[in-house]
Amino acid sequence: SMALTSHGYLGNNYMIIMCAMTMLYSMTLWFKDMMAESTYLGNHTLAVKKGLMQGFLLFVVSEMLIFASLFWAYLHSALNPSVELGMQWPPAGMEAMSAAELPLLNTMMLLASGVTITFAHHALINGNRKNTLYGFLYSTLLMIMFVGCQMLEYKFASFTMSDSVYGSTFFSATGLHGLHMMMLAMMLTMCTWRVYNYDFTN
């Protein structure tokens, strides 16, 4: 994983590369099918629309459950620290990451990307192609900057994934969120490309 690789563990780069290649290949095939059906055939069939809606709903529900379990693990350990943790949170001898530094910058980038993607959405509805392109482009750049800052955060963290429940819940939750941001950046890149090529204008 990215967290282990940033702390110098050997052999993890191969797994990251294999997983990234598999994901990129799957996304490429999915984007190709979606563009062919919606752009060149004119519209999705009712079965495809229903499948997309059900798939999106299932995705949202599964994401809610995954993140709820990660936050539950974190809060359970924080509110009821065990003897092994030194009866304190963060655990004894562990330096917590300051929320007023890089995490604050990441939060501001996420909020700014929410503003720019909303701007792009409204511009698309109003038929303003130029502002749609700018909104998608800025959102994509903010997502890429977020992932880069998260990699820096992992690189300079004073703890690793193997440092008690604090490290494992921190890297699991933020790593999963970072993965979502990488996938979103790829999807926004595809949307930007499609707007640029006049694939959709409203």
Protein Blocks (a to p, Z undefined) as FASTA:
>chain_A
ZZlmmnopghklmmmmmmmmmmmmmmmmmmmmmmmmmmmnopacfklmmmmmmmmmmmmm
mmmmmmmmmmmmmmmmmmmccfknoopacdehiacddfklmmmmmmmmmmmmmmmmmmmm
mmmmnopaklmmmmmmmmmmmmmmmmmmmmmmmmmpcbdfknojklmmmmmmmmmmmmmm
mmmmmmmmmmmmmmmnomagZZ
